[in-house]
Amino acid sequence: MSFRQFVTALAAAGAIAAISPQPTTAQTRPAPAAPAAAPASSPTALLLAKELIDLKGAAAAYDPLVNGVIQYHRNFFMQTNPNLGRDLDAVAQKLALDLAPRKAEMQQELTRIYASHFTEAELKEALAFFKTPIGKKLISEEPKALEASMKAADDWSRRFAVEVDAKFRAEMQKRGHNLM
């Protein structure tokens, strides 16, 4: 799984969790307290944060979110209405076009988040860094390094799982149990 696929899956999972029906209970739980409002970021901090996000391409990781939610619903409706496949496909394509501009909402949210976590001075320093040769290299190479890291972690976990399986079986065999 590539880093982009990982991020896409993570974003889609979050979106699906947010839209999935929640189980109801006989008792209603009190609503959680609203988090304290973060102080408003300055217009300069917001501009710097947007520039940093654009420079790093951070918003692009969330681009698949809109289509992921649309496809989730298309697939959901297809399960209960398999004869409507052609129409569901057409509606999904229409919604993808109609709702594509909504991706900008996520970029605005990222801008607010970055601006709330970094001071103007920090944002300026980060921008200066990412405009240097090593900063540019980090932007271009980090996704590749993360993808290779994810692959290495996946490979390692598969080897580790085989080892754990063998050890479980051996220990259970010592206790007189033969695991199938």
N, C-alpha and C positions, 0 to 999 in steps of 0.2 A: 504494500500500500504506500503510495507516494505521500509526501507531506501534504500536498494540496488535497489529495483524496482524504487524508486523515482529517484535515481542517474542515473539508466539505462535509464529511460524515459527522463530525462533532457539531458543526453548525446545524445540520439537518436534524440531528438527534435533539438538539436544544429546541429547535422550532417545533418538532413533532411533539416533544414533551409539553411544550407550551400550549399546543392546540388540542392535545389528546383529552378526551373526557376524563375527569377525575372521578374516582369512586365517591359515592355519597354515603354518608353515615346518618344514623338516626339523630345523633346529636350534632348540632352545628358548632363548629369550633370558632372561637373568637378570631377576628382578623388580626394578623400579626401587626405589631406597631410599625408605622411608616418609618423608614430610615430618616435620620436627620438630614435635612437638605444641605448639600454641599454648597460652599460659597460659590457664587457665580464667578466664572472665569472672565478675565478681561477680554475685550475684543482682540487685543494684540495676541494674547495667549491662544485664543481660538484660531486666529490666522496662522500662527506659528505651528500649532498642532496639526492643522489641515495640511500645511506645507510638508511637515514631517511624515504624515501618513501618506501623502501623495508620493513623496520621494522614496519611501520604503516600499510602497505598493501594498501597504497593510490592508487597505479596504478591499483589494482584489480577492483576498482570501474568503470574503463573505459574498462575493458575486453569485456563487451557486445557490445561495440561500433561498432566493425568490423562486427559482425554478425547482428547487428541492421540495419546497412546501407545495407548490402546484402539482408536482409529480406525485407526492404523497397522497394528496386528495384525489387525483385522477386514479391512482391505484386502489385507494380505499373504495371509491365509488364503483370501480370496475369489478371488485370482488362481489358486490351485491347486485350489480347490473351488467353482467358480462356481455349482454347483447347490445350494449350502448357504446362499445369500444370506439367506433368511428367518431361518434359525436363527442365522447369524452376526450378523444385525442384532439379534435378540432377546438373544443373549448379550452383545453390545456394550452394549445398553441396561441389562441387568442389572448388568454390571460397572461401568458408569458410576455407577449408584446405589450399589452395594456399596463401590466404591473412592473415592467422593467424599470421605469423611472423611480420606483420605490426603493431601489438599491441606494439611492442618495440619502435616504433616511438613516441607513446603517452607517454611512460615512459621517453624517452629522453626529450620530451618537458616538462613534469612535473619536471624533474631534473633541466632543465634550469630555469624554473619558480621559483622553490624553491631556487635555488642558487642565483637568482637575487633579491629575497625578504629578504634573511637572510644573515648575515655575517658569516664567517667561525666560529667565536666564538659563535654566536647564534645557528648555526647548531650543533656544538659540545655540547652545553648546552642542546639543545633539545634531542639529541641522548642520552646523559647521563641521562636525565629525563626519557625518554621512556624505558630505560633499568632498571630502579628502579622498585620495586614491584608495587608502585602506578601508574607508567607510563605504565607498562605491563597491569595492571588492566584497565586503561583508554583505551588502545588499544582494549582490549577484550570486555569491557562493553559499550564503547561509541556507537558502532553501535546498540546495543540493546536499549540503552537509547534514541537514535535518532529515532529508529523505534517506540518505545512506545510514544515518543513525537509527531511524525507524526500521529499516530493513535489517540492520545488524541486531537490534533488539528483538525483532520478530524471529530471526534465525536462532539467536541464543535461546529464546524462550521455548522454541520447538525442541532443541537439543536438551534443555533443562527438563522439559516435560517428560521426555523419554527416560531420563535418569530418575526422576521422581517416581514415575510409574514402576520402574524396575525395583526401586528401593521399597516402595509400598508392597509390592508383590512378595519380595524377599522377606520383609518383616512379618507380613501376614502368614507366610508359609511357616516361619518359625513358630507361630502361635497356632499352627494346625489348620489354617484356613487357606484354601486354594482359590484365589480370585480368578474369575474368568475374564 
